[in-house]
Amino acid sequence: MHISVIGCGYLGAVHATCMAELGHDVVGIDVDAGKVDLLNSGKAPFHEPGFDELLERQVNGGRLRFSTDYADARGAQVHFIAVGTPQSEEGYAADMTYVDAAVADLIPHLLEHPDGPTLVVGKSTVPVGTAARLAAQVGGSPAHLVWNPEFLREGFAVQDTLTPDRIIYGLPGDPDAAEASSAVLDAVYASMLAAGIPRLTADYATAELVKVAANSFLATKISFINAMAELCEATGADVTVLAEAIGHDDRIGPKFLRAGVGFGGGCLPKDIRAFMARAGELGVDQALTFLREVDTINTRRRTAAVELAHRLLGGTFSGKRVAVLGAAFKPDSDDMRNSPALDIANAIAGQGARVIITDPAAGPKLAKSRPDMEVAADAFEAARDADLVLLLTEWRQFRDLDPAELREVVASPQIIDGRNVLDPAAWRAAGWTYHGVGRP
């Protein structure tokens, strides 16, 4: 099939490349000429495991290309909308500027297709009600609108696109249009459906809510265990044992129950805030008041890490050297949006410490975008003569550090394990003062 993907950031570039991997003829459209040139050369503008090889193979194989001209999308039967919906500068609501512009710019290039209906398929995370509004806008063209939310995890984006745990179609209300639209998307995802991946159909509103509801639940689970960590710190209990114990209950499960400095990135924080904002617009803001506390707990964990560092350094950051291991919001990514690690590093530096930060993927980007920050090549360089080390992004390189070797380069062997991924006994045996989150 001939497919276009509008927006070639993280979501769009991965989706376009994976659609080409499935055998489709794909063109990606983006307004950023530099990004388009880079993608056409087979190189990714971001770090994602396994993606570079896939992109290069599909570009060189001729099934994938990128353009800044919407006219190059003409003739495609399926047009995916994959642009960003960042948090508005005026408040918590999602900024729909890019989605609205993408649809408006695409409409003049929508054509009748001989093999069935032309589809405009939304993948962006949007406030509930957006699809119905856009469907009215698309309604004057020879196309149907479908909402097909994405569920990518950074670090696993290729896997999550090619082998998702579910596929959701938000279909038009007209039964004939819904049936025809569903048949076209079934053809797009034929190999996935043949492999047994579940496919659910829904109305627009339900499909839109699936993504934000899922993210809100995950954020709630993370903040719940971090709230338990605060209680553990006050009582001397161990949150890691507590999490393991409750995780054995199959109604709860063990995932997302690791206490730490909280969640970040470009999705969870802004999605739960946009969800709250939309609930307020709909007059049902009380239904989501719990998300305010979820957000507050998450922010509080960053503050708590700074306060702990302050106490360990004798009540002052002035003149102290602090090593921060991690800048990205999670491992296997170079995404620093709303990163707990970066926020904590900024706060400590702002109070007078000399902060040296390192990150395997985000480090080079940080050095270019933040010349005011001191970026080291690796953990040993960052920790040299440090009075305190903070592990804030759980990269394998940091989890596998030899505590005895690192002990040789620091000025004071103190470490805050902000992700609870180190073995306290091993680090203490090597002479370190170890502090986890919610651990005695």
C-alpha positions in Angstrom: 0.0 0.0 0.0 1.0 3.6 -0.5 1.1 5.4 2.9 2.1 8.8 4.1 3.1 9.8 7.6 2.7 13.5 8.5 5.2 14.5 11.2 8.6 12.8 11.4 9.6 13.3 14.9 10.1 10.3 17.3 6.7 8.8 16.7 6.3 9.6 13.0 9.8 8.5 11.9 9.5 5.2 13.7 6.0 4.6 12.4 7.0 5.4 8.8 10.0 3.2 9.0 8.1 0.3 10.5 5.4 0.6 7.9 8.0 0.3 5.2 9.4 -2.8 7.1 6.0 -4.3 6.7 6.3 -3.9 2.9 4.4 -0.7 2.3 5.6 2.2 0.1 5.9 5.1 2.6 6.6 8.8 2.4 7.2 10.8 5.5 6.3 14.6 5.5 7.8 17.1 7.9 8.3 20.9 7.8 11.9 20.6 9.2 14.1 20.4 6.1 17.2 19.5 8.2 15.4 16.6 9.8 14.1 15.4 6.4 17.6 15.5 4.9 19.0 13.6 7.8 16.3 10.9 7.6 16.8 10.6 3.8 20.4 9.9 4.4 19.4 6.9 6.6 20.3 8.6 9.9 18.0 9.2 12.9 17.8 12.5 14.7 17.3 10.7 18.0 18.6 7.6 19.8 16.5 4.5 19.7 17.9 1.0 19.9 17.6 -0.9 16.6 16.1 2.0 14.7 19.2 3.3 12.8 19.7 -0.1 11.1 16.0 -0.4 10.2 15.9 3.2 8.8 19.0 2.8 6.7 17.7 -0.5 5.3 14.3 0.9 4.3 15.7 4.1 2.8 18.3 2.3 0.8 15.8 -0.3 -0.2 13.6 2.4 -1.8 10.4 1.8 0.1 10.9 4.8 2.4 11.6 8.5 1.7 11.0 11.8 3.4 9.9 15.2 2.1 8.8 18.7 3.1 6.2 18.9 0.4 2.6 17.8 1.2 2.1 17.2 -2.5 4.3 14.1 -2.2 1.5 12.6 -0.1 -0.9 12.7 -3.0 -2.1 9.3 -4.1 -1.5 7.6 -0.7 -4.5 5.6 0.5 -3.6 6.0 4.2 -2.3 9.2 5.8 -1.1 8.9 9.4 -1.0 12.0 11.5 1.9 11.7 13.9 2.7 15.3 15.0 3.4 16.4 18.6 0.8 17.7 21.1 3.0 19.4 23.6 1.7 21.0 26.8 0.4 24.5 26.2 2.5 27.4 27.4 -0.7 29.0 28.9 -1.6 26.0 31.1 -2.0 22.2 31.3 -4.0 21.7 28.1 -2.5 20.1 25.1 -1.4 22.4 22.3 -3.3 21.3 19.2 -1.6 23.7 16.8 0.5 21.1 15.0 -2.3 18.6 14.6 -4.7 21.2 13.3 -2.1 22.5 10.9 -1.2 19.0 9.7 -4.8 18.1 8.9 -5.5 21.5 7.2 -2.3 21.2 5.0 -3.1 17.6 4.1 -6.8 18.0 3.1 -6.1 19.7 -0.4 -4.0 16.6 -1.3 -6.5 13.9 -0.4 -7.6 12.0 -3.4 -10.2 9.2 -4.2 -8.4 5.8 -4.2 -9.3 3.0 -6.6 -8.8 0.3 -3.9 -11.3 1.6 -1.3 -11.7 4.7 0.9 -8.8 7.1 1.6 -8.1 7.3 5.3 -6.7 10.0 7.5 -5.5 8.1 10.6 -4.7 10.0 13.8 -1.9 8.5 15.9 -1.1 11.6 18.0 -2.2 11.7 21.6 -5.1 14.2 21.7 -7.8 15.4 24.1 -11.0 13.5 23.9 -13.3 15.1 21.4 -10.5 16.0 18.9 -11.3 13.2 16.5 -15.0 14.3 16.1 -13.9 17.8 15.4 -11.3 16.8 12.8 -13.8 14.3 11.2 -16.1 17.2 10.4 -13.1 19.0 8.9 -12.1 16.0 6.8 -15.7 15.3 5.9 -15.6 17.7 2.9 -12.8 15.6 1.4 -12.8 12.2 -0.2 -11.5 10.6 3.0 -12.7 9.1 6.3 -11.0 9.8 9.7 -9.9 7.0 12.0 -8.2 7.3 15.3 -5.5 4.7 15.9 -3.5 5.6 19.1 0.1 4.7 19.6 1.5 3.0 22.6 5.3 3.3 22.1 7.8 3.0 24.9 11.0 4.9 24.3 13.8 2.3 24.1 11.3 -0.2 22.7 9.7 1.8 19.9 10.5 -0.5 17.0 9.3 -3.6 18.9 6.1 -1.8 20.1 5.3 -0.7 16.5 5.9 -4.0 14.8 4.6 -6.3 17.6 2.2 -4.1 19.7 0.2 -5.7 22.5 -3.0 -4.3 21.0 -4.3 -2.3 18.0 -7.2 0.2 18.5 -9.4 1.6 15.7 -11.6 4.6 16.6 -14.1 4.4 13.7 -16.7 6.7 12.1 -20.2 6.5 13.4 -21.6 5.6 10.0 -21.6 1.8 9.9 -20.7 1.6 6.2 -17.8 4.1 6.6 -16.7 2.2 9.7 -16.7 -1.1 8.0 -14.8 0.2 4.9 -12.3 2.1 7.0 -11.6 -1.0 9.2 -11.0 -3.1 6.1 -8.3 -0.6 4.9 -6.5 -0.5 8.2 -6.7 -4.3 8.4 -4.8 -4.4 5.1 -2.1 -2.0 6.6 -1.7 -4.2 9.7 -2.4 -7.6 7.9 0.8 -9.3 9.1 0.3 -8.1 12.7 -3.3 -9.3 12.7 -2.2 -12.6 11.2 0.2 -13.0 14.1 -2.7 -12.8 16.5 -2.2 -9.3 17.9 -5.6 -8.2 19.4 -7.6 -5.6 17.4 -10.3 -3.6 19.2 -12.8 -1.3 17.5 -14.4 1.6 19.2 -15.9 5.0 18.6 -13.7 8.1 18.4 -13.9 9.2 22.0 -13.1 5.7 23.4 -10.1 5.3 21.2 -8.8 8.8 22.3 -9.3 7.9 25.9 -7.4 4.6 25.7 -4.0 6.2 25.4 -4.5 8.9 28.1 -6.2 6.4 30.4 -3.3 3.9 30.1 -0.7 6.6 30.7 -2.7 8.0 33.7 -2.8 4.5 35.2 0.9 3.9 34.8 1.7 7.3 36.3 -0.6 6.5 39.2 1.1 3.2 39.8 4.6 4.9 39.8 3.5 7.7 42.2 1.7 5.1 44.5 5.0 3.2 45.1 6.8 6.5 45.5 4.3 7.5 48.1 4.9 4.2 49.8 8.7 5.0 49.7 8.0 8.2 51.7 6.3 6.1 54.4 9.1 3.6 54.3 11.7 6.4 54.8 9.7 7.6 57.8 9.4 4.1 59.4 12.5 2.3 58.4 10.7 -0.1 56.2 12.1 -1.3 52.8 10.1 -0.3 49.8 11.8 -2.8 47.5 10.6 -5.7 49.6 7.2 -4.1 49.9 6.9 -3.7 46.1 7.9 -7.3 45.6 5.4 -8.5 48.1 2.4 -6.6 46.7 3.6 -7.3 43.1 3.0 -11.1 43.7 -0.7 -10.2 43.8 -1.8 -10.8 40.2 -4.4 -8.1 40.6 -1.5 -5.6 41.0 1.5 -7.1 39.3 5.2 -6.1 39.7 5.6 -3.7 36.8 6.0 0.0 37.4 6.5 -0.6 41.2 10.1 0.5 41.5 10.4 3.5 43.7 12.7 6.3 42.6 12.9 9.9 41.5 9.8 9.6 39.4 8.7 9.6 35.8 9.4 12.1 33.1 9.7 12.3 29.3 7.4 13.8 26.7 4.3 11.7 27.4 3.3 10.8 31.0 3.7 14.3 32.6 2.0 16.3 29.8 -0.6 13.6 29.1 -1.9 13.5 32.7 -2.0 17.3 32.9 -3.8 17.5 29.5 -6.2 14.9 30.7 -7.0 16.9 33.8 -7.4 20.1 31.7 -9.8 18.3 29.4 -11.9 16.9 32.2 -12.3 20.5 33.5 -13.5 21.6 30.1 -16.0 18.9 30.1 -17.2 19.7 33.6 -16.1 16.5 35.2 -12.8 17.7 36.7 -13.6 16.0 40.0 -13.2 12.6 38.3 -9.5 13.2 37.8 -8.6 15.2 40.9 -6.5 12.2 42.0 -4.1 12.9 39.1 -3.2 16.2 40.7 -1.7 14.3 43.7 -0.1 11.8 41.3 1.7 14.8 39.6 2.5 16.3 43.0 4.1 13.1 44.3 6.1 12.8 41.2 7.5 16.3 41.5 8.1 15.9 45.2 10.5 13.0 44.6 12.8 15.3 42.7 12.8 17.8 45.5 13.5 15.0 48.0 16.6 13.9 46.1 18.0 17.4 46.2 17.3 17.7 49.9 19.0 14.4 50.6 22.0 15.4 48.6 22.1 18.7 50.6 22.1 16.8 53.9 24.8 14.4 52.8 27.0 17.3 51.9 26.8 18.8 55.3 24.0 21.3 54.6 25.7 23.2 51.8 26.3 22.7 48.1 28.8 25.6 47.9 32.2 24.4 46.8 31.1 20.8 46.5 31.7 18.6 43.4 28.7 16.4 42.5 28.6 13.7 39.9 25.2 12.9 38.2 24.9 9.7 36.3 22.1 10.2 33.7 20.5 13.0 31.9 17.8 11.3 29.8 14.5 10.6 31.5 15.0 6.9 31.0 17.7 4.5 29.7 18.1 3.6 26.0 16.9 7.1 25.1 18.4 10.5 24.6 15.1 12.3 25.4 15.7 14.9 28.2 12.2 16.3 28.2 10.9 16.7 31.7 13.8 14.5 32.9 14.1 14.0 36.7 17.8 13.6 36.3 18.3 16.9 34.6 15.9 18.7 36.9 17.8 17.4 40.0 21.2 18.3 38.4 19.9 21.8 37.6 18.7 22.3 41.1 21.9 21.2 42.7 24.0 23.4 40.4 21.7 26.3 41.0 22.5 26.1 44.7 26.3 26.4 44.2 27.6 22.9 43.5 29.9 22.0 40.7 27.9 19.4 38.8 29.4 17.0 36.3 26.8 15.0 34.4 27.2 12.0 32.1 24.8 10.0 29.9 25.7 7.5 27.2 23.2 8.9 24.6 22.0 12.2 25.9 25.4 13.5 26.9 26.5 14.8 23.5 23.1 16.5 23.0 23.3 18.1 26.4 26.8 19.4 25.7 25.5 21.2 22.6 22.2 22.5 24.0 23.5 23.4 27.5 27.0 24.8 27.3 26.6 26.0 30.9 26.6 22.3 32.1 29.8 20.3 32.5 29.4 17.0 30.6 31.7 14.1 31.1 32.4 11.2 28.8 31.7 8.4 31.3 30.9 7.7 34.9 34.6 7.6 36.0 35.3 11.0 34.5 32.2 12.4 36.1 32.9 11.0 39.5 36.6 12.0 39.7 37.1 13.9 43.0 33.3 14.0 43.6 32.0 14.6 47.1 28.7 12.8 46.1 27.5 10.6 43.2 23.8 10.4 42.2 22.6 7.6 39.9 19.5 9.1 38.3 19.0 7.2 35.0 19.3 3.5 35.2 21.6 2.8 32.2 23.1 -0.6 32.2 26.6 1.0 32.2 25.7 2.6 35.5 24.0 -0.5 37.0 27.1 -2.6 36.2 29.6 -0.2 37.7 32.3 -1.8 39.9 31.9 0.0 43.3 35.5 -0.8 44.3 36.8 0.8 41.1 34.6 3.8 41.3 35.6 4.2 45.0 39.2 4.8 43.8 38.4 8.1 41.9 35.9 9.9 44.3 36.8 12.3 47.0 34.0 11.0 49.3 32.3 7.6 48.7 28.7 8.6 49.0 26.1 7.6 46.5 22.3 8.2 46.1 20.7 5.4 44.1 17.8 7.4 42.7 16.4 4.3 40.8 17.0 1.6 43.4 18.9 -0.5 40.9 22.2 -1.1 42.8 23.0 -3.8 45.3 23.3 -1.9 48.6 25.3 -4.7 50.3 27.9 -4.7 47.5 28.4 -1.0 47.5 28.6 -0.8 51.3 31.1 -3.6 51.3 33.2 -1.6 48.9 33.3 1.3 51.4 30.4 3.4 50.1 27.7 5.2 52.1 24.7 4.0 50.1 21.3 5.8 50.1 18.4 4.4 48.0 14.8 5.5 47.8 12.5 4.2 50.6 15.3 1.8 51.7 16.7 1.6 55.2 
